[in-house]
Amino acid sequence: MAFSEPVTASRTVHAACPHDCPDTCAMRVTVAEGRVVRIEGDPDHPPTHGALCTKVSRYADRTYHPERVLHPMRRDGPKGSGRWRRIGWDEAIDEVAQRLSGIAAHGPGTAQAILPYSYAGTMGLVQGESMAARFFHRLGASRLDRTFCANAGGEALAATYGGKVGMHVEDFAHARLILIWGSNPIASSVHFWSVAQAAKRAGARLVAIDPRRTESADKCHDHLALLPGTDGALALGLMHELIVHDWLDHDYLARHVNGWELLRERALQWPPARTAQVCGLSEQQVRALAQAYGTTRPAAIRLNYGMQRVHGGGNAVRLVALLPCLTGAWRDRGGGMLLSSSGWFASAVDAAALERPDLMPSPRPRIVNMSTIGQDLLRETSPGFGPRIEAVVVYNSNPVAVAPQSASVAAGFAREDLYTVVLEHFMTDTADLADLVLPATTQLEHLDVHRSYGHTWALVNHPAIAPLGEALPNTEIFRRLARRMGFDEPCFADSDEQIARAAFRPEAVDFDELSRTGWVRLRVPERPFAEGGFPTADGRAVVDAPGLGVPDHVPNHESVQSSPQLAERYPLAMISPPARNFLNSTFVNVRSLRAIEGEPLVEVHPDDARARGVADGQVVEVYNDRGRHRCRAVVSTRARPGVVVGLGIWWRKLGLDGTNVNELTSQALTDIGRAPTFYDCLVQVRVVEPAAAGVETGTVVANPA
């Protein structure tokens, strides 16, 4: 499954989308004369049914991009100067091995000054955390707490259901009511959206719950534009109405839920008036939604991770997850909830075989939270933190653009005494501040296997073409580093195919079948929790979770309720969902997709714009105590009053002043899961006068692509 010579015959291979998306699409890649000529969704794969999103249908544009990094490069000037010198692989591997060995040689535990930094640039089990994890475990480097995106919701779901489990996505087609909560599936889950549209055509009612009037909300029957961070309050308000009107399944509660009486007591404290006031809704909206949810069968909730990126995000997920238990919605095909299906893979994936945690020294190295990387890179040595971070190896991530409070992140990576190695496809904001950039393969050039967090199918990705230039798979880069550093454990000689074969337990997924067909479905019950059977100790859903207690509404750190003085100075709440044609910071440099998005924008409601003298299309400054970000304003009712929407995640260097929305976000963490609070952010907006702008109004400084 590796290339030893150019491929000339026309052929089609099974592939999988590698990106951080619940759909995890099966793809067919057609190759002619060694070049990809077509990428399409696999029509035989039920969740994909032949369709791909706009972004991934243009994936070949990334692989053949003229600005692709194709050779190892060493910095040849001050950090950020843009001066680079091409070097060979042997020289690059020797340099990295020498620098890391030097740091680790100062005594026991000193390798903790080395930090791996990675996330979901690929969701693959082979090119993600397999050989890389083995390498850093054997080295004794610091461990990375990978909390971006989903950790608050994931741990909350596990506390309630025992794992990250939920409905089959295809069963939403049978629902008569679908709550699309904290999600914009037109942009982030097109295959769920197609299922929801099928349900709508069959008579289902669709309700969007989101602070922003998204493109998906436009096509729903109702939209509840609640204030950011109030989802838990809304869930409690719905529970209040379910209780007082007795829209409950008492048998399901008695047999399959632990702690129901404690939740009942809490929910009765949230009548519609209180709920509406906290959420910024009307009492009628709360009552009507509760009635619809309590009296419609089947009723389904598609929850997404946007709503848990606030201080109380974990508690909010716990509360929403308990709603289908109150009504017994789990009994029905088409009833229940889906946030993540990745827990169904927990017993199927052999994480220990992939990552080899047994290679770690004892005591185990410290853990560094990826969400606080800015402050941690700027820390000195301290008893509570350990040694100062002296080296960072970045792969499958772009922290300078995507991590919160990015001014501190950029300052940390700009340290001249920090040795930084970046495995990349392009010169991202993070690569710009590296000492060494190593060319990595794209999904079309390497072998991988995938699980999903939106459905229950395992997928394979066969390499379609030989790697371009001198690009290497992540696995091979870490394999060479391990060999150069003298790590002689047999696992460092494993080929990519050996790793792929070990990724899934054979009783769950037969690799040969997977390799042949492209995808294999896990054996998951059709109505998994119709009679309880949650993956908890006793099979019952949990209200009063150990160490967490009974869930409650936890207000935002930055809100009128929690921080009235701060809210007086910065009265607008800002959320920063991804732009429709980007996926986090991926695809930002694809010309055709960036042309659709145009430039960095902030959406401002007409009432808020009028109060600040902001006109549509005007350059504004969005600011708070953490930083300032200039961009163009769009005066639009997509933003609700009191909330601005900064669409992300643009590379910083493509912004008017070299910033993006994460200049404003905080490194504060969530109530559960130690996760970032991107959408718990107060700001103010003001017009940038042309005389003070420093550049011609409306000019975006951008690298052509």
C-alpha positions in Angstrom: 0.0 0.0 0.0 3.0 2.3 -0.6 4.3 3.4 -3.9 7.6 2.2 -5.3 7.1 3.6 -8.8 4.8 6.1 -10.5 1.2 4.8 -11.1 0.2 5.1 -14.8 -3.0 3.1 -15.1 -6.4 4.6 -14.7 -8.0 3.3 -11.5 -10.4 4.2 -8.7 -9.5 3.7 -5.0 -11.5 3.7 -1.8 -10.8 6.8 0.4 -12.2 8.6 3.4 -12.5 12.3 4.3 -9.9 13.0 7.0 -11.4 16.2 8.4 -13.0 17.1 11.8 -16.6 16.6 10.7 -19.2 14.1 12.0 -20.0 12.9 8.4 -16.7 11.1 7.9 -17.5 10.5 4.2 -16.5 7.6 2.1 -14.9 8.8 -1.1 -13.9 7.4 -4.5 -10.8 8.8 -6.0 -10.1 8.4 -9.7 -6.5 8.5 -10.9 -5.3 8.7 -14.5 -1.6 8.6 -15.4 -0.7 9.0 -11.7 -2.8 12.1 -11.2 -6.1 12.6 -9.3 -8.7 13.5 -11.9 -11.9 13.1 -9.8 -13.0 12.9 -6.2 -16.6 11.9 -5.4 -18.7 10.6 -2.6 -19.1 6.8 -2.5 -22.7 6.2 -3.7 -22.8 2.8 -2.0 -21.9 4.1 1.5 -25.2 4.8 3.3 -24.2 7.9 5.2 -22.4 9.5 2.3 -24.8 8.4 -0.5 -22.6 9.8 -3.2 -22.4 13.4 -2.0 -19.5 15.5 -0.7 -19.4 19.0 0.7 -18.0 21.8 -1.4 -14.8 21.8 0.6 -13.9 18.2 0.2 -15.0 17.9 -3.4 -12.1 20.2 -4.1 -9.6 18.3 -2.0 -7.4 17.7 -5.0 -6.9 21.5 -5.1 -5.2 21.2 -1.7 -2.9 18.4 -2.8 -1.8 20.1 -6.0 -1.8 23.6 -4.6 1.0 25.7 -6.0 2.1 26.8 -2.5 2.3 23.2 -1.1 5.3 22.6 1.1 7.2 19.8 -0.7 10.7 19.8 0.8 12.2 20.1 4.3 13.0 23.8 5.1 15.1 25.4 7.8 14.6 28.9 9.1 17.3 31.2 7.7 16.6 34.4 9.6 14.7 35.7 12.6 11.4 34.0 13.5 8.6 35.2 11.3 11.0 36.8 8.7 9.9 34.4 6.0 13.5 33.5 5.1 13.9 29.7 4.6 16.6 27.4 3.2 15.8 24.0 1.6 17.6 21.1 3.2 17.5 17.3 2.8 15.6 14.8 4.9 18.8 13.3 6.5 19.9 16.7 7.6 16.4 17.6 8.9 16.1 14.3 10.9 19.6 14.7 12.3 18.9 18.2 13.5 15.6 17.3 15.2 17.0 14.2 16.9 20.0 16.2 18.1 17.9 19.0 19.5 15.4 16.8 21.2 18.1 14.5 22.6 20.0 17.4 24.0 16.9 18.6 25.9 16.2 15.1 27.2 19.8 14.5 28.3 19.8 16.8 31.3 18.4 14.2 33.6 15.2 12.3 34.6 12.1 14.1 33.6 13.8 16.8 31.5 12.2 15.5 28.3 9.0 17.0 29.7 10.4 20.3 28.3 9.4 18.8 24.9 5.7 19.1 23.9 3.9 17.4 21.1 1.0 19.6 19.8 -1.6 18.0 17.5 -5.3 17.8 17.0 -7.7 16.9 14.2 -5.9 18.1 11.1 -6.5 14.5 10.2 -8.9 12.2 12.1 -7.1 9.1 10.9 -6.0 6.5 13.4 -2.7 5.9 11.5 -1.6 9.4 10.6 -3.0 10.8 13.9 -1.8 9.4 17.2 0.0 6.1 16.3 3.7 6.3 15.5 3.7 9.9 16.8 2.3 8.9 20.2 4.7 6.0 20.4 7.6 8.3 19.7 6.7 10.9 22.4 5.8 8.3 24.9 9.2 6.6 24.5 10.9 10.0 24.6 9.2 10.9 27.9 7.8 14.2 26.5 5.0 16.1 28.1 1.5 14.7 27.3 -0.9 16.9 25.5 -4.5 17.3 26.9 -6.4 17.4 23.6 -9.4 19.5 24.7 -10.2 21.5 21.6 -13.7 21.4 20.1 -15.4 18.6 22.0 -14.0 17.8 25.5 -16.6 19.5 27.6 -19.5 17.9 25.7 -17.7 14.6 25.5 -17.0 14.2 29.2 -20.5 15.5 30.0 -22.1 12.9 27.7 -20.0 10.2 29.3 -21.1 11.3 32.7 -24.7 11.0 31.7 -24.8 8.1 29.3 -21.6 6.3 30.2 -20.0 7.1 26.8 -20.2 9.3 23.7 -23.1 7.4 22.2 -26.5 8.3 20.6 -28.9 7.8 17.8 -28.1 6.4 14.4 -28.0 9.4 12.1 -30.2 7.8 9.5 -33.0 7.4 12.0 -33.6 11.1 12.1 -35.6 10.5 8.8 -38.3 8.9 11.0 -38.6 11.8 13.4 -41.7 14.0 13.5 -39.9 16.8 15.4 -36.1 17.6 15.1 -34.4 20.1 17.4 -31.2 21.2 15.6 -29.4 22.6 18.7 -26.2 24.5 18.4 -25.6 23.3 14.9 -25.5 24.7 11.4 -25.5 21.4 9.4 -25.7 23.0 6.0 -22.1 24.1 6.8 -20.9 21.4 9.2 -22.9 18.1 8.5 -24.4 18.1 5.1 -25.4 14.4 5.3 -27.4 14.9 8.5 -29.0 17.8 6.8 -30.1 15.7 3.9 -31.7 13.2 6.4 -33.4 16.1 8.2 -34.7 17.4 4.9 -36.2 14.0 4.1 -37.9 14.1 7.5 -39.2 17.6 6.7 -40.6 16.5 3.4 -42.4 13.6 5.3 -44.0 16.1 7.6 -41.5 16.6 10.4 -41.1 20.0 12.1 -37.6 21.4 12.3 -36.5 23.8 15.0 -33.2 25.6 15.1 -31.8 26.6 18.5 -28.8 28.9 17.9 -27.8 32.5 18.8 -27.2 33.1 15.1 -29.8 32.8 12.3 -27.7 30.3 10.3 -28.3 29.1 6.8 -29.8 26.0 8.4 -32.1 28.1 10.6 -33.4 29.8 7.5 -34.8 26.5 6.3 -36.3 25.4 9.6 -39.9 26.0 10.7 -38.8 27.9 13.8 -35.7 29.5 15.1 -35.0 30.3 18.8 -32.1 32.8 19.0 -31.1 32.4 22.6 -28.2 34.2 24.2 -24.8 32.4 24.1 -24.3 30.2 27.1 -27.9 29.8 28.1 -28.7 26.4 26.6 -28.7 24.8 30.0 -31.3 27.3 31.2 -33.5 26.5 28.2 -33.2 22.8 28.8 -34.3 23.3 32.4 -37.2 25.5 31.3 -38.3 22.8 28.9 -38.1 20.2 31.7 -40.3 22.5 33.9 -43.1 22.4 31.3 -42.7 18.7 30.7 -43.2 18.2 34.5 -46.1 20.5 35.1 -48.0 19.3 32.1 -47.1 15.6 32.8 -45.5 15.1 29.4 -43.3 12.5 31.0 -42.7 8.8 30.5 -42.8 7.8 34.2 -42.0 4.1 33.5 -38.8 5.0 31.5 -37.7 7.4 34.3 -38.3 4.8 37.0 -36.5 2.0 35.2 -33.8 3.7 33.3 -32.7 7.0 35.1 -30.9 7.4 38.3 -31.5 10.6 40.3 -34.7 11.7 38.6 -36.3 13.3 41.7 -33.2 15.5 42.2 -33.5 16.7 38.6 -37.2 17.3 39.0 -36.6 19.5 42.0 -34.1 21.6 40.1 -36.2 21.9 36.9 -39.2 23.2 38.9 -37.2 26.2 39.7 -37.2 27.2 36.0 -40.7 28.5 35.0 -41.0 30.0 31.6 -40.7 33.6 32.8 -37.3 32.9 34.4 -36.1 30.8 31.5 -37.1 33.4 28.9 -35.4 36.2 30.8 -32.1 34.4 31.1 -32.2 33.1 27.5 -33.3 36.3 25.8 -36.5 34.6 24.5 -40.2 35.1 25.0 -42.2 33.0 27.4 -44.3 31.8 24.5 -41.3 30.5 22.7 -40.3 28.4 25.7 -43.9 27.1 26.2 -44.4 26.3 22.6 -41.1 24.4 22.2 -41.8 22.4 25.4 -45.3 21.5 24.2 -44.0 20.4 20.8 -41.2 18.3 22.4 -43.5 16.8 25.0 -46.3 15.8 22.7 -44.6 14.8 19.5 -43.4 11.2 18.8 -40.8 10.5 17.6 -38.8 13.6 18.7 -35.1 13.8 18.1 -32.3 16.2 19.1 -29.2 16.8 17.0 -26.9 18.6 19.4 -23.6 19.9 18.2 -20.5 21.1 19.9 -20.9 24.9 19.5 -23.1 25.2 22.5 -20.5 23.6 24.9 -17.8 26.2 24.1 -18.8 28.3 27.1 -18.0 28.2 30.8 -21.2 26.1 31.6 -21.0 24.0 28.4 -20.6 20.7 30.2 -23.6 21.2 32.4 -25.7 22.3 29.4 -24.9 19.1 27.5 -25.8 17.0 30.5 -29.2 18.7 30.7 -30.0 18.4 27.0 -28.9 14.8 27.1 -31.5 14.1 29.8 -34.4 15.5 27.9 -35.2 12.3 25.8 -35.0 10.3 29.0 -37.9 12.4 30.5 -40.2 11.8 27.6 -39.1 8.2 26.8 -38.1 9.4 23.3 -35.4 6.7 23.2 -38.2 4.1 22.8 -39.0 5.2 19.3 -37.1 4.8 16.1 -36.4 8.4 15.2 -36.4 9.4 18.9 -33.5 10.3 21.2 -30.4 12.5 20.8 -27.1 12.5 18.9 -24.1 14.6 19.9 -21.4 12.0 19.2 -21.3 8.4 18.1 -17.5 8.0 18.7 -18.2 6.0 21.9 -19.6 3.1 19.9 -16.0 2.7 18.6 -14.5 2.6 22.1 -14.4 -1.2 22.2 -13.6 -1.5 18.5 -10.4 0.6 18.5 -7.3 -0.8 20.1 -5.8 2.5 21.4 -3.1 0.8 23.4 -1.8 -1.0 20.4 -1.8 2.2 18.4 -0.2 4.5 20.9 1.7 2.2 23.2 1.3 4.1 26.5 3.4 1.3 28.1 6.5 3.0 26.6 6.1 6.0 28.9 8.5 6.4 31.9 7.4 6.2 35.5 6.3 8.5 36.9 4.3 9.5 33.9 5.1 12.9 32.3 3.0 16.0 33.1 0.0 17.0 31.1 -0.2 20.3 29.3 -3.6 21.6 28.1 -3.7 22.5 24.4 -6.2 25.3 25.2 -3.8 27.2 27.4 -0.8 26.8 25.1 -0.4 30.6 24.9 0.1 31.1 28.7 2.1 27.9 29.0 4.7 28.8 26.4 5.3 32.0 28.2 5.6 30.4 31.6 9.0 30.0 33.4 9.9 26.9 35.3 7.8 26.5 38.4 7.0 23.8 41.0 3.4 23.6 39.9 4.1 23.5 36.2 7.5 21.8 35.8 10.2 22.7 33.3 9.8 25.5 30.9 8.7 24.3 27.4 11.9 24.3 25.3 10.6 22.5 22.1 7.3 22.0 20.4 6.6 19.5 17.6 3.4 20.5 15.8 1.5 18.1 13.5 -2.1 18.0 12.4 -2.8 21.5 13.9 -2.3 25.2 13.4 -2.3 26.6 17.0 -1.3 30.1 16.2 -4.5 30.5 14.3 -6.9 28.2 16.2 -5.9 28.4 19.9 -7.7 31.0 22.1 -6.2 34.3 23.0 -3.9 34.1 20.0 -1.7 37.1 20.8 -0.2 35.1 23.6 0.0 32.0 21.4 1.9 33.9 18.7 4.2 35.5 21.3 4.9 32.1 22.8 5.8 30.6 19.4 7.9 33.7 18.6 10.3 33.0 21.5 13.8 32.8 19.9 14.7 30.2 22.5 11.8 27.9 21.6 12.7 25.2 19.1 9.7 24.5 16.9 9.2 21.8 14.3 6.0 21.8 12.2 4.8 19.0 10.0 2.6 20.7 7.4 1.2 21.0 3.9 1.4 24.8 3.8 3.1 27.8 5.4 0.4 28.4 8.0 0.6 31.0 10.8 2.3 28.4 12.9 4.7 27.3 10.2 5.7 30.9 9.8 7.2 30.8 13.3 8.9 27.4 13.1 12.6 26.6 13.0 12.0 23.6 10.8 9.1 22.8 8.5 8.7 19.2 7.3 6.5 18.3 4.3 3.7 16.0 5.2 1.5 14.0 2.8 -2.2 14.7 2.3 -5.0 12.2 2.5 -4.6 11.3 -1.2 -1.0 10.2 -0.6 -1.0 7.8 2.4 -2.8 4.9 4.0 -5.2 5.5 6.9 -8.3 4.1 8.7 -11.1 6.1 10.3 -13.8 5.9 12.8 -16.6 8.5 13.0 -18.3 10.7 15.6 -21.4 11.1 13.5 -22.2 7.5 12.4 -21.2 4.0 13.1 -19.1 3.0 10.1 -15.4 2.3 10.0 -13.6 3.4 6.8 -10.3 2.9 5.0 -8.3 5.4 3.0 -6.0 3.9 0.4 -3.3 6.1 -1.1 -4.4 7.2 -4.6 -1.1 8.8 -5.8 2.6 8.8 -4.9 3.6 11.5 -2.5 4.4 14.8 -4.2 7.9 16.2 -3.9 9.6 14.9 -0.8 6.5 14.7 1.3 6.3 11.9 3.8 3.5 10.5 5.9 3.5 11.5 9.6 4.2 7.9 10.5 7.4 7.8 8.4 8.7 11.0 9.8 8.3 9.8 13.4 9.6 6.3 12.3 12.8 8.0 11.0 13.2 10.1 14.1 12.8 7.1 16.4 15.5 5.2 14.4 17.8 8.2 14.5 17.4 8.5 18.3 18.1 4.9 18.9 14.7 3.7 19.9 15.0 0.0 19.0 11.6 -1.3 20.2 10.0 -3.4 17.5 6.9 -1.2 17.3 9.0 1.6 15.7 9.5 -0.6 12.7 5.8 -1.2 12.1 4.6 -0.3 8.6 1.5 1.8 8.0 -0.4 -1.4 7.0 0.7 -3.1 10.2 -0.6 -0.1 12.2 -3.8 0.0 10.2 -4.4 -3.7 10.8 -3.8 -3.2 14.6 -6.1 -0.2 14.8 -9.4 -2.1 15.0 -10.0 -5.2 17.1 -10.6 -8.0 14.7 -13.8 -9.1 16.4 -15.2 -5.6 15.6 -13.8 -4.8 12.2 -12.1 -7.2 9.8 -9.3 -5.3 8.2 -9.3 -7.3 5.0 -13.0 -6.8 4.5 -12.6 -3.1 5.3 -9.7 -2.8 2.8 -11.7 -4.5 0.1 -15.0 -2.7 0.5 -14.0 0.6 1.8 -16.2 0.7 4.9 -17.7 -1.7 7.5 -20.5 -1.0 9.9 -20.2 -1.6 13.6 -22.8 -3.9 15.3 -24.9 -1.4 17.2 -28.5 -2.0 18.2 -31.2 -0.4 16.0 -32.8 1.4 19.0 -29.9 1.3 21.4 -31.6 2.7 24.5 -35.2 1.7 24.0 -35.0 -0.3 27.2 -32.2 1.5 28.9 -28.9 -0.3 28.5 -26.7 2.8 28.6 -23.0 2.1 28.9 -23.0 3.0 32.6 -22.3 0.7 35.5 -25.9 -0.3 35.9 -27.3 0.6 32.4 -29.2 3.6 33.7 -28.7 7.3 32.7 -27.2 9.4 35.4 -28.4 12.6 36.9 -26.3 13.0 40.1 -22.9 12.2 38.6 -20.0 11.5 41.0 -17.9 14.6 41.4 -20.3 16.7 39.3 -23.6 16.5 41.2 -27.0 17.4 39.6 -26.6 19.5 36.4 -27.6 23.1 36.5 -27.4 26.2 34.4 -23.9 27.7 34.8 -23.7 31.2 33.4 -21.0 32.5 31.2 -17.8 33.8 32.8 -18.3 36.9 30.8 -21.9 38.0 31.1 -24.0 40.7 32.8 -24.9 38.1 35.5 -21.3 37.0 36.3 -19.3 40.1 35.4 -21.5 43.2 35.4 -18.6 45.7 35.4 -16.9 43.9 32.4 -20.3 43.8 30.6 -20.6 47.5 31.0 -17.4 48.1 29.1 -17.9 45.3 26.6 -21.7 44.9 26.2 -21.7 42.6 23.2 -21.3 38.8 23.3 -19.2 37.4 20.5 -19.4 33.9 19.1 -17.0 32.7 16.3 -18.5 29.8 14.4 -16.6 28.5 11.3 -17.2 30.1 8.0 -19.2 27.8 5.7 -16.4 27.1 3.3 -13.6 26.6 5.8 -13.1 23.8 8.3 -11.4 25.4 11.3 -8.3 26.8 9.6 -8.2 24.2 6.8 -9.1 25.2 3.2 -8.5 29.0 4.0 -5.8 29.1 1.4 -7.8 27.3 -1.4 -8.4 30.2 -3.8 -11.9 29.1 -4.9 -13.2 28.6 -1.4 -11.6 31.8 0.0 -13.2 33.7 -2.9 -16.6 32.6 -1.8 -16.0 33.8 1.8 -14.4 37.0 0.6 -12.6 38.3 3.7 -12.9 38.2 7.5 -16.2 39.6 8.7 -18.2 40.4 11.8 -22.0 40.2 11.7 -23.7 43.0 13.7 -27.4 43.3 14.3 -28.9 46.5 12.9 -29.9 47.8 16.4 -26.3 47.4 17.6 -24.9 48.8 14.5 -27.1 51.9 14.7 -26.2 52.6 18.3 -22.5 52.6 17.2 -22.7 54.3 13.9 -21.6 51.2 12.0 -22.6 51.0 8.4 -22.8 47.8 6.3 -19.4 47.2 4.7 -17.5 49.5 7.0 -14.2 48.5 8.6 -14.6 48.2 12.4 -12.5 47.3 15.4 -13.7 44.5 17.6 -11.9 44.7 20.9 -11.7 43.8 24.6 -9.0 43.6 27.2 -7.3 40.7 25.4 -6.8 42.3 22.1 -8.2 44.1 19.0 -9.2 42.7 15.7 -10.1 44.8 12.6 -12.4 43.4 9.9 -15.4 44.4 7.8 -18.8 44.7 9.4 -21.9 43.1 7.9 -25.0 44.6 9.3 -27.4 41.7 9.3 -30.2 40.1 11.3 -28.2 36.8 11.2 -26.8 38.2 14.5 -29.4 38.7 17.3 -29.4 41.9 19.3 -26.6 42.0 21.8 -24.5 39.4 20.0 -21.9 39.8 17.2 -20.7 36.9 15.1 -17.0 36.8 14.0 -16.8 34.1 11.3 -13.6 32.0 11.5 -11.1 30.6 11.4 -9.1 32.8 9.0 -5.3 32.6 9.1 -4.0 35.6 11.1 -1.8 36.8 8.2 -4.9 37.2 6.0 -6.5 39.7 8.4 -6.4 43.4 8.0 -3.9 43.8 10.9 -2.5 40.3 11.1 -5.1 39.0 13.6 -8.2 36.8 13.6 -11.2 36.4 16.0 -9.1 34.4 18.4 -7.2 37.6 19.3 -10.3 38.2 21.5 -11.1 34.8 22.9 -10.1 33.6 26.3 -8.0 30.8 27.7 -10.5 30.3 30.5 -11.8 26.7 30.7 -15.2 25.0 30.8 -16.9 23.6 33.9 -16.3 20.0 32.7 -13.6 18.7 30.5 -11.0 21.5 30.8 -12.0 22.7 27.3 -11.8 26.2 25.7 -14.6 28.8 26.1 -14.4 30.3 22.6 -18.0 31.5 22.7 -17.8 33.0 26.2 -16.4 36.3 25.1 -17.6 39.9 25.6 -16.4 42.6 23.2 -17.2 46.1 22.0 -17.3 47.3 18.4 -16.3 50.7 17.0 -15.9 52.3 13.6 -12.3 52.6 12.4 -11.9 56.1 11.0 -10.1 56.2 7.7 -7.5 58.6 9.1 -6.6 56.2 11.9 -6.8 53.0 9.9 -3.2 52.9 8.7 -4.1 51.2 5.5 -6.6 51.9 2.8 -10.1 51.1 4.0 -11.3 47.7 2.8 -7.9 46.4 1.7 -7.2 42.9 2.8 -3.5 42.0 3.0 -3.4 38.4 1.7 -1.1 36.1 0.1 -2.4 35.0 -3.3 -3.3 31.4 -3.7 
